[in-house]
Amino acid sequence: MDHSHQSAGSEASISLTSAVAMGTGVMIGAGIFALTGQIAGLAGPLFPLSFIAGAVVTAFSAYSYIAMSNQWPSSGGIAMILTKAYGPGAVAAAASLLMALSMVINESLVARTFAAYALRPFDIDGGLLVPLIAVGLIVFAYAVNASGNRSVGLLSVLMSALKIGGIALFGVAALWASGSGSGNAGGSNDFAPIGFVGSVALSILAFKGFTTITNSGGEISDPHRNVGRTIVISIVICAVTYLLVALAVGSSLTPAGIQDARDYALAEAAKPVLGQTAFYLTVALAMVATASGLVASVFAVSRMLTMLTDMKMIPHSHFGMSGSIQSHMLVYTVFIAGTLAVLFDLSRIASLGAFFYLVMDMAVHWGVWSRLRNEINARGWVILTALALDAVVVAAFTILKWQSDPMIVVYAITGIVAVFIYERFYLGAWFKQRETEA
């Protein structure tokens, strides 16, 4: 079976515009609203530059994915990349599963962020309502995705246009009202280089939505041409948007203030310079952005898990459910995301997602560099640079988290090791001979 093609029954139904909307939808939903406060807590007064550093690392990382997707576009494309590199064994399956899990973790992150913003007009910070609302949003995302590709694509385009325009307007208005592009962002000397480098792990997480495009490659029209274009356009749009908003937030709040309001930083930043009306508008915008980001993420991860099942890389049980494997994967995805949203707070969810994603990302780069770069005519130095940048960021982030919250490091390591051991037990070999293309 040639997995370089889209899975049976799928249609190339996503246009370039819809694909960009999907990618930016996932990135901006998580990046700005969910992670700004978390990043500021690590990076200090220079936190806007963390987004730029994250964009640079992501640009290097994207090279491997673009080169591979141009050669072999497919739905569930990251699983395809890893299988091409390592064969359909435990290494490829485990790394693919880490990617899928990082996406599910992202869904719980975005859902809890939606809840945090939704409760701000009522001055409710935390409590039982946060996980309850988060789970409700996850169920809504399931309902939208169960209606099919066309509904997902249309909703992604409309919501992405609304939120990108709204977020850009917020940034410009806040900078104009504050009268400065720097404001409080440089008002503190509490800068630690390792904190800044570690914060890039979360900034990278804010850009990881570009992998949504890779995972849905076989669904995109003219994929050999449009997958790469979509990734580049999405990263550029998000980098500009992130920097604009980070500068606006930094001009309104001190780093300590951002940290205090880390789960709803943009809403708090709107109050001092734009007033109460802008606060409510920002809350509404956050809810739209996070909801659309969740819908797009569920769409992508369900397709990736379906492909892993088709490739016999993960087991599958119907648990008495009717319908297709893809419909079952939607159920599993939202169940896991809902469980995580109940069990962990935003900081821990973000940290866990960063660890899972970066380990997977390094596995991709090593596999492409060591086994495939000549076959796809890729530049080895770009791939090695991406690998080295990931390693530095992971090391700094691990040190920071071990100092502040060692249990999340333990959870991450335990989870990663468990995934690899499970896949080794299920598939019986770390590496297998990859199939020859017809």
Contacts in CASP RR format, 6 or more apart in sequence:
PFRMAT RR
TARGET T0000
AUTHOR 0000-0000-0000
METHOD contacts of the structure
MODEL  1
MDHSHQSAGSEASISLTSAVAMGTGVMIGAGIFALTGQIAGLAGPLFPLS
FIAGAVVTAFSAYSYIAMSNQWPSSGGIAMILTKAYGPGAVAAAASLLMA
LSMVINESLVARTFAAYALRPFDIDGGLLVPLIAVGLIVFAYAVNASGNR
SVGLLSVLMSALKIGGIALFGVAALWASGSGSGNAGGSNDFAPIGFVGSV
ALSILAFKGFTTITNSGGEISDPHRNVGRTIVISIVICAVTYLLVALAVG
SSLTPAGIQDARDYALAEAAKPVLGQTAFYLTVALAMVATASGLVASVFA
VSRMLTMLTDMKMIPHSHFGMSGSIQSHMLVYTVFIAGTLAVLFDLSRIA
SLGAFFYLVMDMAVHWGVWSRLRNEINARGWVILTALALDAVVVAAFTIL
KWQSDPMIVVYAITGIVAVFIYERFYLGAWFKQRETEA
1 311 0 8 1.000
1 435 0 8 1.000
2 435 0 8 1.000
2 437 0 8 1.000
2 438 0 8 1.000
3 74 0 8 1.000
3 79 0 8 1.000
3 80 0 8 1.000
3 83 0 8 1.000
3 307 0 8 1.000
3 310 0 8 1.000
3 311 0 8 1.000
4 72 0 8 1.000
4 73 0 8 1.000
4 74 0 8 1.000
4 80 0 8 1.000
4 437 0 8 1.000
5 74 0 8 1.000
5 218 0 8 1.000
6 12 0 8 1.000
6 73 0 8 1.000
6 74 0 8 1.000
6 75 0 8 1.000
6 217 0 8 1.000
6 218 0 8 1.000
6 219 0 8 1.000
7 74 0 8 1.000
7 75 0 8 1.000
7 303 0 8 1.000
7 306 0 8 1.000
7 307 0 8 1.000
7 310 0 8 1.000
8 310 0 8 1.000
10 75 0 8 1.000
10 218 0 8 1.000
10 219 0 8 1.000
10 303 0 8 1.000
11 149 0 8 1.000
11 219 0 8 1.000
12 218 0 8 1.000
12 219 0 8 1.000
12 220 0 8 1.000
12 221 0 8 1.000
12 222 0 8 1.000
12 223 0 8 1.000
13 149 0 8 1.000
13 150 0 8 1.000
13 219 0 8 1.000
13 221 0 8 1.000
14 22 0 8 1.000
14 149 0 8 1.000
14 153 0 8 1.000
14 216 0 8 1.000
14 219 0 8 1.000
14 220 0 8 1.000
14 221 0 8 1.000
15 220 0 8 1.000
15 221 0 8 1.000
16 220 0 8 1.000
16 221 0 8 1.000
16 222 0 8 1.000
16 226 0 8 1.000
16 229 0 8 1.000
16 230 0 8 1.000
17 157 0 8 1.000
18 153 0 8 1.000
18 154 0 8 1.000
18 156 0 8 1.000
18 157 0 8 1.000
19 213 0 8 1.000
19 216 0 8 1.000
19 220 0 8 1.000
19 226 0 8 1.000
19 227 0 8 1.000
19 230 0 8 1.000
20 160 0 8 1.000
20 230 0 8 1.000
20 233 0 8 1.000
20 234 0 8 1.000
20 237 0 8 1.000
21 153 0 8 1.000
21 156 0 8 1.000
21 157 0 8 1.000
21 159 0 8 1.000
21 160 0 8 1.000
21 161 0 8 1.000
21 296 0 8 1.000
22 152 0 8 1.000
22 153 0 8 1.000
22 156 0 8 1.000
22 160 0 8 1.000
22 212 0 8 1.000
22 213 0 8 1.000
22 216 0 8 1.000
22 296 0 8 1.000
22 299 0 8 1.000
22 300 0 8 1.000
23 209 0 8 1.000
23 210 0 8 1.000
23 212 0 8 1.000
23 213 0 8 1.000
23 230 0 8 1.000
23 234 0 8 1.000
23 296 0 8 1.000
24 160 0 8 1.000
24 164 0 8 1.000
24 234 0 8 1.000
24 237 0 8 1.000
24 238 0 8 1.000
25 156 0 8 1.000
25 159 0 8 1.000
25 160 0 8 1.000
25 163 0 8 1.000
25 209 0 8 1.000
25 289 0 8 1.000
25 292 0 8 1.000
25 293 0 8 1.000
25 296 0 8 1.000
26 106 0 8 1.000
26 208 0 8 1.000
26 209 0 8 1.000
26 212 0 8 1.000
26 293 0 8 1.000
26 296 0 8 1.000
26 297 0 8 1.000
26 300 0 8 1.000
27 206 0 8 1.000
27 207 0 8 1.000
27 208 0 8 1.000
27 209 0 8 1.000
27 210 0 8 1.000
27 234 0 8 1.000
27 238 0 8 1.000
28 160 0 8 1.000
28 163 0 8 1.000
28 164 0 8 1.000
28 167 0 8 1.000
28 238 0 8 1.000
28 241 0 8 1.000
28 289 0 8 1.000
28 293 0 8 1.000
29 110 0 8 1.000
29 113 0 8 1.000
29 163 0 8 1.000
29 289 0 8 1.000
29 290 0 8 1.000
29 292 0 8 1.000
29 293 0 8 1.000
30 106 0 8 1.000
30 109 0 8 1.000
30 110 0 8 1.000
30 113 0 8 1.000
30 205 0 8 1.000
30 206 0 8 1.000
30 209 0 8 1.000
30 290 0 8 1.000
30 293 0 8 1.000
31 205 0 8 1.000
31 206 0 8 1.000
31 207 0 8 1.000
31 238 0 8 1.000
31 242 0 8 1.000
32 167 0 8 1.000
32 206 0 8 1.000
32 241 0 8 1.000
32 242 0 8 1.000
32 245 0 8 1.000
32 266 0 8 1.000
32 289 0 8 1.000
33 110 0 8 1.000
33 113 0 8 1.000
33 117 0 8 1.000
33 266 0 8 1.000
33 286 0 8 1.000
33 289 0 8 1.000
33 290 0 8 1.000
34 109 0 8 1.000
34 110 0 8 1.000
34 112 0 8 1.000
34 113 0 8 1.000
34 290 0 8 1.000
34 346 0 8 1.000
34 350 0 8 1.000
35 202 0 8 1.000
35 203 0 8 1.000
35 205 0 8 1.000
35 206 0 8 1.000
35 350 0 8 1.000
36 47 0 8 1.000
36 245 0 8 1.000
36 246 0 8 1.000
36 249 0 8 1.000
36 258 0 8 1.000
36 262 0 8 1.000
36 265 0 8 1.000
36 266 0 8 1.000
37 47 0 8 1.000
37 258 0 8 1.000
37 259 0 8 1.000
37 261 0 8 1.000
37 262 0 8 1.000
37 263 0 8 1.000
37 265 0 8 1.000
38 202 0 8 1.000
38 262 0 8 1.000
38 346 0 8 1.000
38 347 0 8 1.000
38 350 0 8 1.000
39 47 0 8 1.000
39 50 0 8 1.000
39 51 0 8 1.000
39 199 0 8 1.000
39 202 0 8 1.000
39 203 0 8 1.000
39 206 0 8 1.000
40 47 0 8 1.000
40 249 0 8 1.000
40 255 0 8 1.000
40 258 0 8 1.000
40 259 0 8 1.000
40 262 0 8 1.000
40 265 0 8 1.000
41 47 0 8 1.000
41 199 0 8 1.000
41 255 0 8 1.000
41 258 0 8 1.000
41 259 0 8 1.000
41 262 0 8 1.000
42 50 0 8 1.000
42 195 0 8 1.000
42 196 0 8 1.000
42 198 0 8 1.000
42 199 0 8 1.000
42 202 0 8 1.000
42 400 0 8 1.000
43 49 0 8 1.000
43 50 0 8 1.000
43 195 0 8 1.000
43 196 0 8 1.000
43 198 0 8 1.000
43 199 0 8 1.000
44 188 0 8 1.000
44 190 0 8 1.000
44 191 0 8 1.000
44 195 0 8 1.000
44 196 0 8 1.000
44 199 0 8 1.000
44 255 0 8 1.000
45 184 0 8 1.000
45 185 0 8 1.000
45 186 0 8 1.000
45 187 0 8 1.000
45 188 0 8 1.000
45 189 0 8 1.000
45 190 0 8 1.000
45 191 0 8 1.000
45 255 0 8 1.000
46 185 0 8 1.000
46 186 0 8 1.000
46 191 0 8 1.000
46 196 0 8 1.000
47 185 0 8 1.000
47 199 0 8 1.000
47 246 0 8 1.000
47 250 0 8 1.000
47 255 0 8 1.000
47 258 0 8 1.000
48 185 0 8 1.000
48 243 0 8 1.000
48 246 0 8 1.000
48 247 0 8 1.000
48 250 0 8 1.000
49 196 0 8 1.000
50 196 0 8 1.000
50 199 0 8 1.000
50 200 0 8 1.000
50 202 0 8 1.000
50 203 0 8 1.000
51 203 0 8 1.000
51 206 0 8 1.000
51 239 0 8 1.000
51 242 0 8 1.000
51 243 0 8 1.000
51 246 0 8 1.000
52 239 0 8 1.000
52 243 0 8 1.000
53 196 0 8 1.000
53 200 0 8 1.000
53 203 0 8 1.000
54 200 0 8 1.000
54 203 0 8 1.000
54 204 0 8 1.000
54 206 0 8 1.000
54 207 0 8 1.000
55 203 0 8 1.000
55 207 0 8 1.000
55 235 0 8 1.000
55 238 0 8 1.000
55 239 0 8 1.000
55 242 0 8 1.000
56 389 0 8 1.000
57 200 0 8 1.000
57 203 0 8 1.000
57 204 0 8 1.000
57 386 0 8 1.000
57 389 0 8 1.000
57 390 0 8 1.000
57 393 0 8 1.000
58 204 0 8 1.000
58 207 0 8 1.000
58 208 0 8 1.000
58 210 0 8 1.000
58 235 0 8 1.000
59 235 0 8 1.000
60 382 0 8 1.000
60 385 0 8 1.000
60 386 0 8 1.000
60 389 0 8 1.000
61 204 0 8 1.000
61 361 0 8 1.000
61 365 0 8 1.000
61 386 0 8 1.000
61 389 0 8 1.000
61 390 0 8 1.000
62 210 0 8 1.000
62 231 0 8 1.000
62 232 0 8 1.000
62 235 0 8 1.000
63 378 0 8 1.000
63 379 0 8 1.000
63 382 0 8 1.000
63 383 0 8 1.000
63 386 0 8 1.000
64 81 0 8 1.000
64 364 0 8 1.000
64 365 0 8 1.000
64 368 0 8 1.000
64 369 0 8 1.000
64 378 0 8 1.000
64 383 0 8 1.000
64 386 0 8 1.000
65 78 0 8 1.000
65 81 0 8 1.000
65 210 0 8 1.000
65 211 0 8 1.000
65 214 0 8 1.000
65 231 0 8 1.000
65 364 0 8 1.000
66 227 0 8 1.000
66 228 0 8 1.000
66 231 0 8 1.000
66 232 0 8 1.000
67 368 0 8 1.000
67 376 0 8 1.000
67 377 0 8 1.000
67 378 0 8 1.000
68 77 0 8 1.000
68 80 0 8 1.000
68 81 0 8 1.000
68 84 0 8 1.000
68 368 0 8 1.000
68 372 0 8 1.000
68 376 0 8 1.000
69 77 0 8 1.000
69 81 0 8 1.000
69 214 0 8 1.000
69 217 0 8 1.000
69 223 0 8 1.000
69 227 0 8 1.000
69 228 0 8 1.000
69 231 0 8 1.000
70 224 0 8 1.000
70 227 0 8 1.000
70 228 0 8 1.000
70 376 0 8 1.000
71 375 0 8 1.000
71 376 0 8 1.000
72 80 0 8 1.000
72 81 0 8 1.000
72 84 0 8 1.000
73 217 0 8 1.000
73 218 0 8 1.000
73 220 0 8 1.000
73 223 0 8 1.000
73 224 0 8 1.000
73 227 0 8 1.000
74 80 0 8 1.000
74 217 0 8 1.000
74 218 0 8 1.000
74 307 0 8 1.000
75 215 0 8 1.000
75 216 0 8 1.000
75 217 0 8 1.000
75 218 0 8 1.000
75 219 0 8 1.000
75 303 0 8 1.000
75 304 0 8 1.000
75 306 0 8 1.000
75 307 0 8 1.000
76 214 0 8 1.000
76 215 0 8 1.000
76 216 0 8 1.000
76 217 0 8 1.000
76 218 0 8 1.000
76 303 0 8 1.000
76 304 0 8 1.000
76 307 0 8 1.000
76 308 0 8 1.000
77 214 0 8 1.000
77 215 0 8 1.000
77 217 0 8 1.000
77 218 0 8 1.000
77 304 0 8 1.000
77 307 0 8 1.000
78 96 0 8 1.000
78 99 0 8 1.000
78 211 0 8 1.000
78 214 0 8 1.000
78 215 0 8 1.000
78 304 0 8 1.000
78 360 0 8 1.000
78 364 0 8 1.000
79 92 0 8 1.000
79 96 0 8 1.000
79 99 0 8 1.000
79 304 0 8 1.000
79 307 0 8 1.000
79 308 0 8 1.000
79 311 0 8 1.000
79 313 0 8 1.000
80 307 0 8 1.000
81 214 0 8 1.000
81 364 0 8 1.000
81 368 0 8 1.000
82 91 0 8 1.000
82 92 0 8 1.000
82 93 0 8 1.000
82 95 0 8 1.000
82 96 0 8 1.000
82 363 0 8 1.000
82 364 0 8 1.000
82 367 0 8 1.000
83 89 0 8 1.000
83 92 0 8 1.000
83 96 0 8 1.000
83 311 0 8 1.000
83 313 0 8 1.000
83 434 0 8 1.000
84 371 0 8 1.000
84 372 0 8 1.000
84 434 0 8 1.000
85 92 0 8 1.000
85 364 0 8 1.000
85 366 0 8 1.000
85 367 0 8 1.000
85 368 0 8 1.000
85 370 0 8 1.000
85 371 0 8 1.000
85 372 0 8 1.000
86 92 0 8 1.000
86 95 0 8 1.000
86 367 0 8 1.000
86 371 0 8 1.000
86 431 0 8 1.000
86 434 0 8 1.000
87 431 0 8 1.000
87 432 0 8 1.000
87 433 0 8 1.000
87 434 0 8 1.000
88 311 0 8 1.000
88 312 0 8 1.000
88 313 0 8 1.000
88 427 0 8 1.000
88 432 0 8 1.000
88 434 0 8 1.000
88 435 0 8 1.000
89 313 0 8 1.000
89 423 0 8 1.000
89 427 0 8 1.000
89 428 0 8 1.000
89 429 0 8 1.000
89 430 0 8 1.000
89 431 0 8 1.000
89 432 0 8 1.000
90 420 0 8 1.000
90 423 0 8 1.000
90 424 0 8 1.000
90 426 0 8 1.000
90 427 0 8 1.000
90 428 0 8 1.000
90 429 0 8 1.000
90 430 0 8 1.000
90 431 0 8 1.000
91 363 0 8 1.000
91 420 0 8 1.000
91 423 0 8 1.000
91 430 0 8 1.000
91 431 0 8 1.000
92 313 0 8 1.000
93 308 0 8 1.000
93 313 0 8 1.000
93 314 0 8 1.000
93 423 0 8 1.000
93 426 0 8 1.000
93 427 0 8 1.000
94 419 0 8 1.000
94 420 0 8 1.000
94 422 0 8 1.000
94 423 0 8 1.000
94 424 0 8 1.000
95 359 0 8 1.000
95 360 0 8 1.000
95 363 0 8 1.000
95 364 0 8 1.000
96 304 0 8 1.000
96 308 0 8 1.000
96 313 0 8 1.000
96 360 0 8 1.000
97 308 0 8 1.000
97 313 0 8 1.000
97 314 0 8 1.000
97 419 0 8 1.000
97 423 0 8 1.000
98 356 0 8 1.000
98 357 0 8 1.000
98 359 0 8 1.000
98 360 0 8 1.000
98 363 0 8 1.000
98 416 0 8 1.000
98 419 0 8 1.000
99 211 0 8 1.000
99 215 0 8 1.000
99 304 0 8 1.000
99 356 0 8 1.000
99 357 0 8 1.000
99 360 0 8 1.000
100 301 0 8 1.000
100 304 0 8 1.000
100 305 0 8 1.000
100 308 0 8 1.000
101 336 0 8 1.000
101 353 0 8 1.000
101 356 0 8 1.000
101 419 0 8 1.000
102 208 0 8 1.000
102 353 0 8 1.000
102 356 0 8 1.000
102 357 0 8 1.000
102 360 0 8 1.000
103 211 0 8 1.000
103 212 0 8 1.000
103 297 0 8 1.000
103 300 0 8 1.000
103 301 0 8 1.000
103 304 0 8 1.000
104 301 0 8 1.000
104 333 0 8 1.000
104 336 0 8 1.000
104 337 0 8 1.000
104 340 0 8 1.000
105 337 0 8 1.000
105 340 0 8 1.000
105 349 0 8 1.000
105 352 0 8 1.000
105 353 0 8 1.000
105 356 0 8 1.000
106 205 0 8 1.000
106 208 0 8 1.000
106 297 0 8 1.000
106 353 0 8 1.000
107 138 0 8 1.000
107 141 0 8 1.000
107 294 0 8 1.000
107 297 0 8 1.000
107 298 0 8 1.000
107 301 0 8 1.000
107 333 0 8 1.000
107 334 0 8 1.000
107 337 0 8 1.000
107 338 0 8 1.000
108 134 0 8 1.000
108 138 0 8 1.000
108 337 0 8 1.000
108 338 0 8 1.000
108 339 0 8 1.000
108 340 0 8 1.000
108 341 0 8 1.000
108 344 0 8 1.000
108 349 0 8 1.000
109 346 0 8 1.000
109 349 0 8 1.000
109 350 0 8 1.000
109 353 0 8 1.000
110 290 0 8 1.000
110 293 0 8 1.000
110 294 0 8 1.000
110 297 0 8 1.000
111 133 0 8 1.000
111 134 0 8 1.000
111 135 0 8 1.000
111 136 0 8 1.000
111 137 0 8 1.000
111 138 0 8 1.000
111 290 0 8 1.000
111 294 0 8 1.000
111 337 0 8 1.000
111 338 0 8 1.000
111 341 0 8 1.000
112 130 0 8 1.000
112 131 0 8 1.000
112 134 0 8 1.000
112 263 0 8 1.000
112 341 0 8 1.000
112 345 0 8 1.000
112 346 0 8 1.000
112 349 0 8 1.000
113 263 0 8 1.000
113 286 0 8 1.000
113 290 0 8 1.000
113 346 0 8 1.000
114 133 0 8 1.000
114 134 0 8 1.000
114 137 0 8 1.000
114 286 0 8 1.000
114 287 0 8 1.000
114 290 0 8 1.000
114 291 0 8 1.000
114 294 0 8 1.000
115 129 0 8 1.000
115 130 0 8 1.000
115 131 0 8 1.000
115 132 0 8 1.000
115 133 0 8 1.000
115 134 0 8 1.000
115 137 0 8 1.000
116 125 0 8 1.000
116 126 0 8 1.000
116 130 0 8 1.000
116 263 0 8 1.000
116 264 0 8 1.000
116 346 0 8 1.000
117 264 0 8 1.000
117 267 0 8 1.000
117 283 0 8 1.000
117 286 0 8 1.000
117 287 0 8 1.000
117 290 0 8 1.000
118 133 0 8 1.000
118 283 0 8 1.000
118 287 0 8 1.000
119 125 0 8 1.000
119 126 0 8 1.000
119 129 0 8 1.000
119 130 0 8 1.000
119 133 0 8 1.000
120 264 0 8 1.000
120 267 0 8 1.000
120 279 0 8 1.000
120 283 0 8 1.000
121 279 0 8 1.000
121 280 0 8 1.000
121 283 0 8 1.000
125 263 0 8 1.000
131 338 0 8 1.000
131 341 0 8 1.000
131 342 0 8 1.000
134 338 0 8 1.000
134 341 0 8 1.000
134 342 0 8 1.000
135 338 0 8 1.000
135 341 0 8 1.000
135 342 0 8 1.000
137 290 0 8 1.000
137 291 0 8 1.000
137 294 0 8 1.000
138 294 0 8 1.000
138 298 0 8 1.000
138 334 0 8 1.000
138 337 0 8 1.000
138 338 0 8 1.000
138 341 0 8 1.000
139 334 0 8 1.000
140 291 0 8 1.000
141 291 0 8 1.000
141 294 0 8 1.000
141 295 0 8 1.000
141 297 0 8 1.000
141 298 0 8 1.000
141 334 0 8 1.000
142 298 0 8 1.000
142 330 0 8 1.000
142 331 0 8 1.000
142 333 0 8 1.000
142 334 0 8 1.000
144 151 0 8 1.000
144 152 0 8 1.000
144 155 0 8 1.000
144 295 0 8 1.000
145 152 0 8 1.000
145 295 0 8 1.000
145 298 0 8 1.000
145 299 0 8 1.000
145 302 0 8 1.000
145 330 0 8 1.000
146 327 0 8 1.000
146 330 0 8 1.000
149 219 0 8 1.000
149 299 0 8 1.000
152 295 0 8 1.000
152 296 0 8 1.000
152 299 0 8 1.000
155 292 0 8 1.000
155 295 0 8 1.000
156 292 0 8 1.000
156 295 0 8 1.000
156 296 0 8 1.000
159 288 0 8 1.000
159 289 0 8 1.000
159 291 0 8 1.000
159 292 0 8 1.000
159 293 0 8 1.000
159 295 0 8 1.000
160 292 0 8 1.000
162 288 0 8 1.000
163 285 0 8 1.000
163 288 0 8 1.000
163 289 0 8 1.000
163 292 0 8 1.000
164 237 0 8 1.000
164 241 0 8 1.000
166 285 0 8 1.000
167 241 0 8 1.000
167 244 0 8 1.000
167 245 0 8 1.000
167 285 0 8 1.000
167 289 0 8 1.000
168 241 0 8 1.000
168 244 0 8 1.000
170 245 0 8 1.000
170 248 0 8 1.000
170 266 0 8 1.000
170 270 0 8 1.000
170 274 0 8 1.000
170 278 0 8 1.000
170 282 0 8 1.000
170 285 0 8 1.000
171 244 0 8 1.000
171 245 0 8 1.000
171 247 0 8 1.000
171 248 0 8 1.000
172 244 0 8 1.000
172 248 0 8 1.000
173 248 0 8 1.000
173 273 0 8 1.000
173 274 0 8 1.000
173 278 0 8 1.000
174 248 0 8 1.000
174 249 0 8 1.000
174 251 0 8 1.000
174 252 0 8 1.000
174 269 0 8 1.000
174 270 0 8 1.000
174 273 0 8 1.000
174 274 0 8 1.000
175 181 0 8 1.000
175 244 0 8 1.000
175 247 0 8 1.000
175 248 0 8 1.000
175 251 0 8 1.000
177 273 0 8 1.000
177 274 0 8 1.000
178 248 0 8 1.000
178 251 0 8 1.000
178 252 0 8 1.000
178 273 0 8 1.000
179 251 0 8 1.000
180 251 0 8 1.000
181 247 0 8 1.000
181 248 0 8 1.000
181 251 0 8 1.000
182 247 0 8 1.000
182 250 0 8 1.000
182 251 0 8 1.000
183 250 0 8 1.000
183 251 0 8 1.000
184 250 0 8 1.000
184 251 0 8 1.000
184 252 0 8 1.000
184 253 0 8 1.000
184 254 0 8 1.000
184 255 0 8 1.000
185 247 0 8 1.000
185 250 0 8 1.000
185 251 0 8 1.000
185 255 0 8 1.000
187 254 0 8 1.000
188 254 0 8 1.000
188 255 0 8 1.000
188 256 0 8 1.000
190 255 0 8 1.000
194 396 0 8 1.000
194 399 0 8 1.000
194 400 0 8 1.000
195 396 0 8 1.000
195 400 0 8 1.000
197 392 0 8 1.000
197 393 0 8 1.000
197 396 0 8 1.000
197 397 0 8 1.000
198 393 0 8 1.000
198 396 0 8 1.000
198 397 0 8 1.000
198 400 0 8 1.000
200 393 0 8 1.000
200 396 0 8 1.000
200 397 0 8 1.000
201 354 0 8 1.000
201 358 0 8 1.000
201 393 0 8 1.000
201 394 0 8 1.000
201 396 0 8 1.000
201 397 0 8 1.000
202 350 0 8 1.000
202 354 0 8 1.000
202 397 0 8 1.000
204 354 0 8 1.000
204 357 0 8 1.000
204 358 0 8 1.000
204 393 0 8 1.000
205 350 0 8 1.000
205 353 0 8 1.000
205 354 0 8 1.000
205 357 0 8 1.000
206 238 0 8 1.000
206 242 0 8 1.000
207 235 0 8 1.000
207 238 0 8 1.000
207 239 0 8 1.000
208 357 0 8 1.000
209 234 0 8 1.000
209 297 0 8 1.000
210 231 0 8 1.000
210 234 0 8 1.000
210 235 0 8 1.000
211 300 0 8 1.000
212 296 0 8 1.000
212 297 0 8 1.000
212 299 0 8 1.000
212 300 0 8 1.000
213 220 0 8 1.000
213 227 0 8 1.000
213 228 0 8 1.000
213 230 0 8 1.000
213 231 0 8 1.000
213 234 0 8 1.000
214 227 0 8 1.000
214 231 0 8 1.000
215 300 0 8 1.000
215 301 0 8 1.000
215 303 0 8 1.000
215 304 0 8 1.000
216 299 0 8 1.000
216 300 0 8 1.000
216 303 0 8 1.000
217 223 0 8 1.000
217 227 0 8 1.000
219 303 0 8 1.000
220 226 0 8 1.000
220 227 0 8 1.000
220 230 0 8 1.000
245 266 0 8 1.000
248 269 0 8 1.000
249 258 0 8 1.000
249 265 0 8 1.000
249 266 0 8 1.000
249 269 0 8 1.000
250 258 0 8 1.000
250 269 0 8 1.000
251 273 0 8 1.000
252 269 0 8 1.000
252 270 0 8 1.000
252 272 0 8 1.000
252 273 0 8 1.000
253 261 0 8 1.000
253 265 0 8 1.000
253 268 0 8 1.000
253 269 0 8 1.000
253 272 0 8 1.000
257 268 0 8 1.000
258 265 0 8 1.000
258 268 0 8 1.000
258 269 0 8 1.000
261 267 0 8 1.000
261 268 0 8 1.000
262 346 0 8 1.000
262 347 0 8 1.000
263 346 0 8 1.000
264 283 0 8 1.000
264 286 0 8 1.000
266 282 0 8 1.000
266 286 0 8 1.000
267 279 0 8 1.000
267 282 0 8 1.000
267 283 0 8 1.000
267 286 0 8 1.000
269 282 0 8 1.000
270 278 0 8 1.000
270 279 0 8 1.000
270 281 0 8 1.000
270 282 0 8 1.000
271 278 0 8 1.000
271 279 0 8 1.000
298 330 0 8 1.000
298 333 0 8 1.000
298 334 0 8 1.000
298 337 0 8 1.000
301 329 0 8 1.000
301 333 0 8 1.000
302 326 0 8 1.000
302 329 0 8 1.000
302 330 0 8 1.000
302 333 0 8 1.000
303 326 0 8 1.000
303 329 0 8 1.000
305 314 0 8 1.000
305 329 0 8 1.000
305 332 0 8 1.000
305 333 0 8 1.000
306 325 0 8 1.000
306 326 0 8 1.000
306 329 0 8 1.000
308 314 0 8 1.000
309 316 0 8 1.000
309 325 0 8 1.000
309 329 0 8 1.000
310 325 0 8 1.000
313 423 0 8 1.000
313 427 0 8 1.000
314 423 0 8 1.000
314 426 0 8 1.000
315 426 0 8 1.000
316 325 0 8 1.000
316 328 0 8 1.000
318 328 0 8 1.000
319 328 0 8 1.000
321 327 0 8 1.000
321 328 0 8 1.000
321 331 0 8 1.000
340 349 0 8 1.000
341 349 0 8 1.000
344 352 0 8 1.000
347 405 0 8 1.000
348 405 0 8 1.000
348 408 0 8 1.000
348 411 0 8 1.000
351 397 0 8 1.000
351 401 0 8 1.000
351 405 0 8 1.000
351 408 0 8 1.000
351 412 0 8 1.000
352 408 0 8 1.000
352 411 0 8 1.000
352 412 0 8 1.000
354 397 0 8 1.000
355 394 0 8 1.000
355 397 0 8 1.000
355 398 0 8 1.000
355 409 0 8 1.000
355 412 0 8 1.000
355 413 0 8 1.000
355 416 0 8 1.000
356 412 0 8 1.000
356 416 0 8 1.000
358 390 0 8 1.000
358 393 0 8 1.000
358 394 0 8 1.000
358 397 0 8 1.000
359 394 0 8 1.000
359 416 0 8 1.000
361 386 0 8 1.000
361 390 0 8 1.000
362 387 0 8 1.000
362 390 0 8 1.000
362 391 0 8 1.000
362 394 0 8 1.000
365 383 0 8 1.000
365 384 0 8 1.000
365 386 0 8 1.000
365 387 0 8 1.000
365 390 0 8 1.000
366 387 0 8 1.000
368 376 0 8 1.000
368 378 0 8 1.000
368 383 0 8 1.000
369 378 0 8 1.000
369 380 0 8 1.000
369 383 0 8 1.000
369 384 0 8 1.000
369 387 0 8 1.000
372 378 0 8 1.000
373 379 0 8 1.000
373 380 0 8 1.000
373 383 0 8 1.000
398 409 0 8 1.000
401 408 0 8 1.000
401 409 0 8 1.000
402 409 0 8 1.000
424 430 0 8 1.000
END
